[in-house]
Amino acid sequence: MKSILILVSISLFFTLDMRAQTGVYQYTSKANKEDIELNLRRDGVFFYTYNKEWTNCVTQGKWRPLGSGKVILTSDYQLGDYTIEEIEDPDQKAIRIIIQGKGKGQSPTTISTIFMNEDETASFEMDGEAVLAMLEERQKLTMSASLEVRDSLKNSDSPRYYKYEGKKEIKSITMVFDLRELTFEIKNPKANKITITTAFAPNAAYHYMNGVEFISDGKFIHEEGSSIKLKKQKR
């Protein structure tokens, strides 16, 4: 009985490998013309690094075989990985929204618009007091940090600050970036300092490839209506 189970497991293993060829592939990003390595793993995970200097800034997601050597990649699930801190500050008149990434190389630099309750726009603060305070703290950290920490800070971008001076209670915040929208529900409508910490890298938002066809024989990736040649990388 055990031998039969082992044979079935091996059969399923190689069936999966035949339907979806695993390994490391390379293609050129349409957004910045950089070469990107895509690693398709047998456990259903794919990941790739979009910038060699930011070695830990990796986009990852799930893939599933569809038969005929085709695979669907989905990484939009990352967009739901975030935390929200809602604070009531009596000394603060306007509502301030802070959006930041969790790790090095992750910064919401491509955000185009912030909507409050999906209809009113929050203004981006270029030189607000909060930004100056943040820069001062960053300078102190840089001056006092070790050489290793200072090197790691080179790839860490600053949070983004937005201000909303409307009178409506805030029920939701919608972030628009690279023609995509992500809406955050606000539980405390009286909160006037809201910090959103995301797990994805918004400055590489074009890497969220929902519904992309990856042709497993190494020929091409079908991305938004165009074919991109892939080159299998030796390991």
N, C-alpha and C positions, 0 to 999 in steps of 0.2 A: 504493500500500500504506500509506504514511504517512497519507494522507488518511482511509483507512478506519479506521486505528487511532485517529486523532484523533476521528472521528465516534463510534466505539464508546465512547471515554473520556468524551466529552461526554454520550452517552446514559446511561451508567452513573451519571455525576455527577448528572444530573437525575432519574434513577430513584430514587436514594438520597434526594434532596431531597424528592421527592413522597411517598415512603413514610415518611419521618421528617422532619417540618418542623423546621428548625434555628432558632436564635434565642434570645432571652432571655425567659423566662417568670417569673411571680411567683406564689407561693402563701404561705399563712400556716401557719407551723409549729404542729403540735398541741402540741408540748412547751412552748414559751414564747410562743406567739401572735405571734411576730415575723414580719414579712414577709421572705421569702427569695427572692432572684433565682436562677433556675436557668438556666444557659447551656448549651444543647445545640449542640455543634459538629459540623461535617461530618466531621471526622477521627475521629469515634467517641468523643470525650472529652466529658464533661460536668463542670461544676464550679459551685460556688456558695459564697458567703460567708455565714456564719450570724450574724455580728455586724458591723455597719458600723464599729464602733470598732476591731475587730481585722481590719484590712484584709488581712492576710496569712494569716489562719486560714481556709483554704479547703478544703472537702471536694471531692474529685474522684474520678472513676471512669470506667467505660466504658459505652457504650450500644450496642445492636445492634438493627437493624430486624427486626420479626417479620412485616411485611406488615399490610394493613388499617389502616395509620396508627398502629400500636402499636410501642412501643419498650420494651425491658427495660433498666433501669439496674442496674448492679452496681458497688458500691464496696467490698465486703468484702475485695477484694484488698489494700487498704491495711492491714488488720489483720496481714498477714504481713510488713509492712515495719518491722522493728525490729532492734536490736542488743542483745547480752547480753555483759556483762563479768563474769567469774567470778574472784574473788580469794580466796586463802587468807591469812587474817590470824591469826597465832598469838596475838595479844593480844585477840582478840574471841571471847567464849564463845558467845553466841547467834548464830544466822544472821540477817543483816540483808538485807532486800530493799529496793532503792530503785527506784521507778518514776517516770520523768520523760518529758516530751515534748521533741521536738527543737527546737521553735520557739516564738515568741511566741504567747500565747493558747492554748497546748496544755498541758493539765494533767490528770492522772487524777483529777479531783475527784469523779467519779460511781462510782468503784470501790466495790462493796459488800462483796466478800470476796476474800481471797487464800487459795487452797488449796495446801498442800504435798503432792506426790505424789497429788493429787486426793482426799485424804481428811482431812487435818489442816489446821486453820486457823492462819494467821499473824496475830498481833495488830498492830493499827495503833498506831504510836508517835506520840502527840500532842505530847509534850514531851521526847523522848529527847535524849541528848547530841548525837547526830548532827544532829538538827533545829536545836538551838541553835547548833551550829557553822555550819550552813548559813545560818541567819539572820544570824549575825555577818558571814559572808563577803558575804552579799547587802548588808548595811548598808554595809560597807566599799566595795563596788563602787559602790553608789548615791552615797556621799559623794564618791568620787573620779572618778566618770564625768562625761562631758560632759552638757550639757543634752539633747542628742539621745538619748544612751544612756539617761539617766534616764527620758525620756518613753517610750522603747520598753519599759523594764522595768515600766511600769505594767500592761501587758497580759501579763506573764510570771508564771505561777504557780509556786509552789514544788514541788519533788519530793515524793513521798509515801514515807514510811518505814514498813516493817513488820519485825516481829521474830518469829522462830520458835525456840523453846527445846526442841524435841523432839530425840530421839536418833537418829532415822532418817536415813540418807543421802538427800539430795535428788536425785530424778531428774527432777522436773518441777515447775513452778509454774503454777497456773491462776488467771487473773485473771477475776473476774466483774464485769460492769458493764452496767447497763441490760438485764438478762435475757439477756446474751450472755456467752459464755465464750471465752477465748483461752488456750491452754496453751503454755508455753515449755518446751522440753526443755533440761535442764541436763547438760552434758557432763562437768563435773568435780564429782563428788558430795562432794568434800572442801571445796569452796568455801564460805566462810561470809559473804562479802560479794558480793552479786549485784546488779548495776545493769542495769535494763532500760530502754532508751531507745526510745520508740515514735515512729513517723512520723505517727500519726493524733492527733486531738484527742479524747481520751476524755471530756472534759467536754461534748462534743457528740455522744455516741455514738449518739443517736437519729437522726443523719443518715446512718447506714450503711443504705442503702435497698436491700437485696438482693432482687431479684425484684419490684420495683415496676413497675407498668405506667404509662407516660407516654403519654397520648393526644395524638398530635402535632398535632391540629387546634386545640389551645389550650383545650380544654374543661375537663379536669380531670386530676389525678393520682390514681391509685388506690393508697392507702397503708394497709396493714394493715386492709383491709376498709372503709375510708371514702373518700368522694370529696371532694377538695379543689379548689376552683375556681382556675383559673389565669387570669392576665391577661397577654397578650403585651405586652412592653415595647418601645417604639420606640427605635431607636438610629440 
